[in-house]
Amino acid sequence: MNDGAARKIIHLDMDAFYASVEQRDHPELRGKPVAVGGARERGVVAAASYEARRFGVRSAMPSVTALRKCPELLFVPPRFAVYKEISRQIRAIFAEYTPLIEPVSLDEAYLDVTHNLKQLASATQIAREIRAKILAETQLTASAGISYNKFLAKLASDYRKPNGQFVVRPEQGLAFVEGLAVGQFHGVGPVTAARMNQLGIFTGADLREQPVEFLQQQFGKAGRYYFAIARAEDHRPVVADRLRKSMGSETTFAQDLWEFTDLLDGVRPLMEEVWEYCQRSGIRGRTLTLKVKFADFQQITRSRSSVGLISSQAVLERIGRELVEGLFPLAKGVRLLGITLSNLNTSPQAAGHQLTLSL
């Protein structure tokens, strides 16, 4: 078990990022349970402050459920432009230490500091300096996990939240993993964890006892990944400038939509959001996909590809309109619409990650 022992990987994760930004900018919210998102019937919590989390409020939770858990919950509409700007500030701090930065989202990233720009021997010291700079420049806190691979660094960053850091050294990796519940592993979701539990696999130690053939039989291609992480092994590199494969936006409506004009009005701002990113980044795409979730939660997608790149907002909106027209006549109401542009002309200069804004 000497998986990349020479590597020094940091996973940086902002603490309750969206909610913390709102509490920073609105002093009256400090110390109170805050949810970023919509309070309407079909709203969803995008982020929850630590005060709200104590009541069991979590991101992606329906707003009505969150209010039931915490009647004093204060809802704040999201300000994605602000969050993106702060994210840029934070990544500029990362870049002072290493060019090997792999953003996962606006509020978290992996850094490979094995060979860092400041020639510091200690990844722990680098993480401490980065967190101090983030606090000084943004008045926001971050947590960090430090280890010899991405899997362990990700686990470690959750270990001292909020505003802390934790190190898993090479000689500690195996013991650290074996005592954790499989549901805590990054890459093992609730459904997979439940399936593992049914098979008698509850901890990392249980998982390590399973032959790779058995895991592949039960979980397909992911089986080999589970076999490796049970041994604290993860050979994935930190990949800077990962190429964007798609970009999109979606929204859930307070009431089901039935009329063509209402659906078109609903999808238009989503297309504007996508095109705004195209203009900002220089990225263009060939395929436009319309995502539809109906009132009964059935979900479908409809796509259309052009021979060349979609070169103007007018062309993008025309294709979007045609996709909406193809839904009619409707047999049931529509509760969610999404637009995604794919088959992109990505380049390292126009790289990034999928933009998904649930408004």
N, C-alpha and C positions, 0 to 999 in steps of 0.2 A: 504494500500500500504506500507507494512512494509517488503518488500522482502529482506531478508538477510541483514537488516540494520547494523548488527554487522560486516558484512564482509568488508574487505578492499582489493579491487582488482585494480591492475595497469595494463594498457595495454601500453606496450613499443613498439614504432614503429620508426625504423631508418628513417632518412630523405633522400629520393631519394638515397637509399642505394648503388646500383651498380654504379650509376653515380657519387655519392659523393666519392666513393672509387677511381674511375678513376681520378677525379679532384684532390684528395689528392695525388695520386701517380704520376700525370703528371701535374706539375704546369702550363704548357702552356695552359691547358684546363680550368683553374679556371676563373670564370666570363663569360664563354662562353656557348652557348647552346650545350649540349652534349646529345647524345643518345647512350646507350649501346645496341648493336645489329648489324644486318647486313644491309649494305647500298644497297645490291643488290635488284633487282626488286621485289623479293618475300620475302625480309627480313622483320623482325618484330622488333619493338622497345621493348626491354626487360625492360628498365628503362630510364627515362628522367630527366635531371637536372632541377632545378627550373628556370634557365634561358630559357631552352627549353619549359617548361610548360607555360611560359608567352605567347608563340606563339600558344598554344593549342596542343602541342605535348604531348602524353600520352603513357603509357605502353600498349602493345598489339596492337598498331596502326601500320598498314602497313608502311614500310619505305618510300614508294613513297608518301604516304599521308603526312607523317611527313615532308619530304623535301619540299613538296608543301606549307605547312604552315610556314616552317622556312628554306628558302634556304641556310642560313648560318650554318645549323645544322652539327655538327661534329659527325661522327659515330665512336664508339670504340668497338672492338670485346669483348665479355664477357670473364671474367676470373673467372670461377666458383670456382676453387680451392682456389683462394684468398678470394672470398666472404665467402666460407665455413669456412676458417680459422679465419677470423674476427668474423664471427658468433659464433664460439666456444669461442673466447675471451670474447665476450659480454655475452654469457650465463654463463661463469665462474663468471662474475661480479654479475649477477642475483643470482647465487648460494650462494654468500656471505650473502644474505638476506633471502632467503627462498628456501626450497626444492620443493615447489609447483609452478613449472614453466611449462607452457603449450606452447611450441613453435607452432606458426602458419605457419611460413616460416622462411627463413634465417634471415629476417630482422624485425620480430615482434613476440611478445609473451605476454601471460597473466601471471601475478604473483599474487598469493594470499599471502598478507603480513599481514593478520589478526593476526597470531601468527608468528612473524618473528624472525630470528636468532639473531638479534641485540636488540630485545625487545624495539623497537622504537614505540611510541604511534601514531606517525603521518605518514600516508601513503604518504602525500605530501612531507614530509622531505625525506622519502625513495626514492621516485621518483626523487627528486632533487639530492640526493647523487648519485644514479645510473647514471643519465644523466651526472653528472660531472665526474664520474669515466670513463664512456665510452669516453667522450671527451678527458680526460687526456691520456688514454691508446691507443686510436685509432685515435685521431684527427678527429672524426666524431661526428655529432650531432644526437640526438634522441629526439622525442617528446613523451609525456606521457599523458594518461588519467587516472584519479583516480575516482573511484566510489564504490558503494556497490554491483554492479553486472557486469558481462562481457559485456553485451549489452551497458550499459551506459559508461563504461570505454573505449570501442572501439570508440563510438561516440565522447567522450571527447578528445581522442588523436588527432583527426583531427581538433580540435577547435583552437589550438594555433600553428599549424605547419607553418614553421619549427622551431625547436629548442625551443619549449615551452611546457607548461603543463597546464592542466585545470582540475578542480575538480567539480564533480556533487555530492552534498551532498544528503542524504536521503530526506530531506525536499524540495529539488529542482528538484527531478527526474521527477515528473509528468509535471511540468511546462516546463522543458527543452525539453521533448519529444513532447509535444502538438504543439509547434511552428515550428517543423521541417517538411520539405517536406518528404513524405514517401520514395522518392528516395534516401534520405540520410541515411535511416536505413540500418544497416548491416543485410544482409539476404533478402533484397528486391532489386532484380536486375532490370535492365531497362525494361524488358518485364513485370515483375510483377507490377512495378510502373506504367507503361502505362495502364495495366489492371485496377489497382486501380483508376487511374485518370478517366478512362471511366465510372467507377461506382460512380464517384463523390467524391472519397477519395483522397485528395491532401495533407493533413497534419496529424500529429499525433493525433490532436484533432478530425479530421474527422474519422480516423481509430478507435478511442476509442468509437465512437458512434455506431459502427456496432456490432450486436449480434454475439456471437461466432458461432452460427449455420449458419448464413449467410456467415461468413468468411470461414468456413469449406466447405460449399456448393460451394463457388467460388474458393477456393484455396486448397482444400483437407486437408491433414494432417498439412500443414503449417499454416492453418487458426488459429489453437489454439495458435501457436507461435506468429502470428501477433496480436491476441487478447491480449496476455500477454505483449508484448513489447509496445503496445499502452498505457499500464498502467505502463510503466517503470519497469516491472517485468521480471526477468530472473533468474531462479533457477539453471542454469547449474553450476556445480562446475568447478574450475580450475583443470584439470586432468593432472598430471605429468606422463611422460613416456607413452604417448598414443602409443598403439601398431601399428606398420606399417601394413597396409593391402596389399600394393602393392608398387612396385618401377618400374620406367620406364624412358625411354628417347625417344625423338622424334626429327625429323628434317624436315624442308621444303626445297625443292630443287629449285635451280634457274631456271632449265628447267625440263619439264615433263620427267619422265623416262618410257621407253617402254620395254627395253631389260632385260632379266633375270639377266645377269651379272651385269648390272647397279643397279638393285634393291638389289641384294645381296651385292654389294659393299656399297650401301647406308645403309643397315640394319646392316652390320657387326660392325661398330663402336658403334652403339647403344647397341648391345649385349655385347660388350666389356665394355661399361660404366656400364651396369647392373651387369655384373659379377665382375667388380672391386669393386662395392659396396658390393656384396655378400662376397667377400674375406675380405674386410675391417671390415664388421659387423658380419660375421659369420651366417648371414641369408641365408636360402635356400628356394626355392619355388617349387611348383608342376605344376603350370600352366603358360604357356607362351602365350601371346596374341600379335598378330600383328595388328596394326592399320594402315589403308590405307585411305588416302584422295586422290580422283581422281581430274583430271583437272577441272571437272565441280562441284567440292566441295562435291560430294557424298562421304560419309564416311562409311566404313565397318570395322569390326573386325573379325579376325579368331583366334581361340584358340585351344591349344592342352595341355592335362594334362597327366602327367606320374603317374604311380602307386606310386612310391616313390619320394623323393625329388630329384630335378635336382642337381647332385652332382659334376659336372665338367663343365668347359667352353665348352669342346668339345660336351657334350650332349646338352647343351643349344644351341650351334650354329647349331647342326644337326636338332633340332626341329625347329629352326628359318628358316633354309634353306627349310625344308619341308613345312612350312607355306607359304613361298614365292613361292615355286613351285606350290602350290595350287591355286595361283592367275591366272595362265596362262591357256589358252591364254587370253591376256588382250584385252578388248574392248575399253579402253581409257587410256590415260597417267596417271601416278602417280605423284602427287605434294608433298605428305608428307608421311613419314613412321614413325611408332612408335613401340617400343617394351616395354611390361610390364610383369613383373613377379609377380604372385600372389599366393594365398594359401600358405602363408609363415609360417615358423616355428618360429614366433616371440616370444620374451621373453622380460621382462623389460631390460635385458642387451643388447638386440639387437633391441631396439625400435627406432622409429624415425618418419619421415614423408615422404610422397611420393616425390621422386626425379624426377622432370620433367624438363629436360633441352632442350630448343628449340634453336638449334644451327643455 
